[in-house]
Amino acid sequence: MKCAFTSVVARRNFGQNHVSATPPPSTPPAAQQASSPSAAAAKAKRDWPESVRLYVQRAFASENNIPGMNREEMETKLKQVISDSAESNTLLTVDWANKPLPQHMILAERHQTIYFNQNPPWGNGVAPLSIHDTNTRRTDSPSKKRKSSDLESSQNGHQKVPPWRLANNRNLFEDRITQSDKRQRNDFGGKSSSKSHQAKNKKRFEDGQAGYVSPKEPFTPSQLSTPPQEMDQGPVIGRCQDLEKKYFRLTSAPNPDTVRPLPVLERTLDLLKRKWKKENNYSYICDQFKSLRQDLTVQHIKTEFTVNVYEIHARIALEKGDLGEYNQCQTQLRALHLQHLGGHPEEFKAYRILYFIHTCNRTDMNNALADLTPEEKKVPAIKHALETRSALALGNYHRFAQLYLSTPNMGAYLMDMFVGRERLAALSNMCLSYKPAIKLRFFTEELGFESDDESARFICDHGGQAFLEDREGEVVILTGKAGRFFEATRQAAFQKVDIKGQI
Amino acid sequence: MEVLFRDFQTACQEGSGPLLAATISPIAPPNYLNRLDAIYKDSNAASISRDVAFGLTKSAHAVIQYPNPQIDTWTEIYSAYWYAIGCIIAAAQSTSKPDWLRVYMAWKDLANTIIKHYSSGVLEAWTLPVLYMAGKHLRIFAIKADEAAAASGGDDTFNTGDIQEDIAGDFDKNQTLEDAARVINRMFTLCISDRAPLEESRKWGLYYTANLQFKTYFKLNSPSLCKNVIRALGAGRTDMPDLDAFPRSHIVTWKYYVGVLRFLEEDYAGAEESLTSAWHMCHRSATRNIKLILTYLIPTCLLTRQLLPSPRLLALYPHLAELFTPLVDAIRSGALSTFDAALADGEAEFVKRRIYLTLERGRDMCLRNLLRKVYLAAEMDEEGKRRTRIRVDEFGAAIRLGERGVEGENLENDEVECMVANMIYKNLIKGYISRAHGMVVLSKNGAFPGTGI
């Protein structure tokens, strides 16, 4: 009996346009998913054998759907399998009826990947993410990968372990990987003797990546929402046990041997905190923190610990005036805080407001203001930041100085960034409004300088030494003479807002 | 589906773009509420293109012999339109979660098809309203799709796209709209890159598509992207018709957005110019548009010309009156605390429209008015002329009178001096402060510029 639907054929490409000269997206009334027919729309330029078509139908059938399996991943895999087979002309020889479906293949690969990331069958130099490519036992497709399936035989027994158990017993596995095993694998790796051969293989693995779904992507959106406390989501699970690690920008997939797992990272943080207190070496600390952040990112760890790390780094960067690094941390923290992972969201909201004052970023300031809830506005740190903003907006330098001297938390470091230009503005203001002169003491107190010396130096730094005069034992500023003198420098100061680059 | 073809024929006969555009409207016209249903039910997915082709050719033969490319083009367009209608009907009738994303995807197909045929040159310039229709609704569907996605609880997860850098991606709550922005950008490029002579050029669609882009970018909260559009239009000035030659509706919308953009960048002079001309050109009965324009024009004039909107003007637009009257009154009477209270009350509204920071500066005017009152209230000197020397204490007293509670008591004279210094600096008061005497010396003529004193 002929079935009442258009037969589904594997398509050569996954173009998006449903509208074409050939029959448009047809919805076969059979129980197929809505999107699949459009995807598998008969761009039938080749005659696919019946068995292949049946295989494809099986793949799309709803009962074979694996919950949590991304449809696109499955389609990509399907395409890969079929085109490989087509290229090697095995379309008719492969037993499609008994071939495992793409979704099963992907599932198996994932299990493999997690496992093999800990036990690469060869030396440490090769990117381990490509391991699953060599899993020739799983896929019958004649892949372009070398057959190292013989190397896997020693690990047969472990392959059935599901990923979550792997994660919890992570340390157990790490214990099992003794040095001798590693050496043994190194020897195997050396089988493909020359360095160039190894390099070539490495390249093939990396090229082979393109055909498969990149394991970089998290499993599915639904799984993303589970708190990643117990299990490292994502493909990379670190093995490195070193506490300290220099920062290197990643140019390819990370090597788990250089990535530190969560327990190690926690100890690293403690060590860094102690070292910072003791040595105060910023470039070293910054470097270490960046590699710490990197390890957290590649392992997709988003917990309170992550928040903690970013907050500490942000504070350190603030202390040293490294605005570039601080801005990076700030951006990440905003996203993290929105996930309610803990930490001190209010403290950092206040910092953000101060930061936007510094960068004169009206749009983001507007947005930040819009995001505040009435309760947050009562938090002292945020209240302080808001008052600072409005004082500066109205030019109330008197109030600004008072606020500057009473900044909560570490906001003072941020205020330091723009206190200079605001004082300049105030000076310019005063020169125009006060005649004929004002006492230096008044200036010092009004603008929150620590001493007359400091304020005098400030004036001289901006070229105003001519206006300082000693009268009856007191130093005065001849505002009458100064007039619009400081106006130009004031304009210039507000023009360029320099966000210093990273160290 | 007959109705579709009949309308199409009429439109082609009259060469009317708007009529043609109406044929692909996703909203049923008031005189034929069942239009979408009728069209959709008249065919099915397998045979839609054949039906359309047949229908078009049949009705075509009756009047003018169309060359084939036109039939093919419109077959594709109507097929895509038919598919989109299906999704729209499904969404409209769905009780639980209408799938606006599908509607959007289908409509995007339609838009892409139309763009394709414009670039291949088959569709002529007089059919531009079709492009407008596609773009306008694309944007609307995108917004609906995003809202639906947000409502169904999109998770606030990171965008872990780049494994190397720990960049927190922007939450993709506006993904569809961003996609729509790209499509509309293509429409814009389509218009601007047309080399045909002016009578048949697509350049006439420039401002409409530019306005669509503005609307989209504003909704996406990234007004900075609009600068590219303005620059593009500024660069192609030579062979483009003057702004005044375009339809009025395009011009008004354009000027409004340009005005708002300048406002956001604090170029108040430029903003005033654009918004004022938009206001004058706007049709009297388009109240919503006028309200929008005035929402930005009022704060602008406040700053540039220290002009307050008259009660008569505000009375015309009750919504605006609600928004601005408390503030305006407070400024006029120089009541600082009332001003602060009014600003705080309306804060949410103001921040939403991004006018809060500008209105804040109105406080200066308020203060100036207060001090002016002090000046006027001061006793005359022997010659019957006003005193030009006013003690800082007097000013301080006036301010404290208005301030409530703690703030007033803590107000030191130094702060009062600071405020006066600001007034002088901003040229709201002419004079100087003599700290030695604790006095403010005002200029004899025009101590308060702009107020006639």
Boltz contact constraints between the chains, C-beta under 6 A:
constraints:
  - contact:
      token1: [A, 18]
      token2: [B, 109]
      max_distance: 6.0
  - contact:
      token1: [A, 19]
      token2: [B, 76]
      max_distance: 6.0
  - contact:
      token1: [A, 19]
      token2: [B, 80]
      max_distance: 6.0
  - contact:
      token1: [A, 19]
      token2: [B, 109]
      max_distance: 6.0
  - contact:
      token1: [A, 19]
      token2: [B, 113]
      max_distance: 6.0
  - contact:
      token1: [A, 24]
      token2: [B, 79]
      max_distance: 6.0
  - contact:
      token1: [A, 26]
      token2: [B, 45]
      max_distance: 6.0
  - contact:
      token1: [A, 26]
      token2: [B, 46]
      max_distance: 6.0
  - contact:
      token1: [A, 27]
      token2: [B, 45]
      max_distance: 6.0
  - contact:
      token1: [A, 216]
      token2: [B, 163]
      max_distance: 6.0
  - contact:
      token1: [A, 224]
      token2: [B, 157]
      max_distance: 6.0
  - contact:
      token1: [A, 225]
      token2: [B, 155]
      max_distance: 6.0
  - contact:
      token1: [A, 250]
      token2: [B, 164]
      max_distance: 6.0
  - contact:
      token1: [A, 293]
      token2: [B, 166]
      max_distance: 6.0
  - contact:
      token1: [A, 297]
      token2: [B, 166]
      max_distance: 6.0
  - contact:
      token1: [A, 298]
      token2: [B, 163]
      max_distance: 6.0
  - contact:
      token1: [A, 331]
      token2: [B, 168]
      max_distance: 6.0
  - contact:
      token1: [A, 332]
      token2: [B, 166]
      max_distance: 6.0
  - contact:
      token1: [A, 332]
      token2: [B, 168]
      max_distance: 6.0
  - contact:
      token1: [A, 335]
      token2: [B, 168]
      max_distance: 6.0
  - contact:
      token1: [A, 338]
      token2: [B, 156]
      max_distance: 6.0
  - contact:
      token1: [A, 339]
      token2: [B, 156]
      max_distance: 6.0
  - contact:
      token1: [A, 366]
      token2: [B, 354]
      max_distance: 6.0
  - contact:
      token1: [A, 369]
      token2: [B, 351]
      max_distance: 6.0
  - contact:
      token1: [A, 370]
      token2: [B, 351]
      max_distance: 6.0
  - contact:
      token1: [A, 393]
      token2: [B, 360]
      max_distance: 6.0
  - contact:
      token1: [A, 395]
      token2: [B, 422]
      max_distance: 6.0
  - contact:
      token1: [A, 398]
      token2: [B, 414]
      max_distance: 6.0
  - contact:
      token1: [A, 398]
      token2: [B, 415]
      max_distance: 6.0
  - contact:
      token1: [A, 398]
      token2: [B, 418]
      max_distance: 6.0
  - contact:
      token1: [A, 429]
      token2: [B, 421]
      max_distance: 6.0
  - contact:
      token1: [A, 429]
      token2: [B, 425]
      max_distance: 6.0
  - contact:
      token1: [A, 432]
      token2: [B, 425]
      max_distance: 6.0
  - contact:
      token1: [A, 433]
      token2: [B, 421]
      max_distance: 6.0
  - contact:
      token1: [A, 433]
      token2: [B, 424]
      max_distance: 6.0
  - contact:
      token1: [A, 433]
      token2: [B, 425]
      max_distance: 6.0
  - contact:
      token1: [A, 433]
      token2: [B, 432]
      max_distance: 6.0
  - contact:
      token1: [A, 433]
      token2: [B, 433]
      max_distance: 6.0
  - contact:
      token1: [A, 434]
      token2: [B, 433]
      max_distance: 6.0
  - contact:
      token1: [A, 434]
      token2: [B, 435]
      max_distance: 6.0
  - contact:
      token1: [A, 435]
      token2: [B, 432]
      max_distance: 6.0
  - contact:
      token1: [A, 438]
      token2: [B, 435]
      max_distance: 6.0
